[in-house]
Amino acid sequence: MAEFLDAVPHVQSVSVADAGHMVAGDSNHAFTRAVIEFLKSERANE
């Protein structure tokens, strides 16, 4: 992931506790919160 973050400077990374390979399936509420916060921040930057 560090290489990807270096290669794509505008990317954002979020750690989701208690999630394994499939974040949306393993920790759906945390995944949804992260997506909503991302969308809110993108909309604020318009």
Stockholm file with secondary structure:
# STOCKHOLM 1.0

chainA/1-46         MAEFLDAVPHVQSVSVADAGHMVAGDSNHAFTRAVIEFLKSERANE
#=GR chainA/1-46 SS CHHHHHHCTTCCCCCCTTCCSCHHHHSHHHHHHHHHHHHHHHHHTC
#=GC SS_cons        CHHHHHHCTTCCCCCCTTCCSCHHHHSHHHHHHHHHHHHHHHHHTC
//
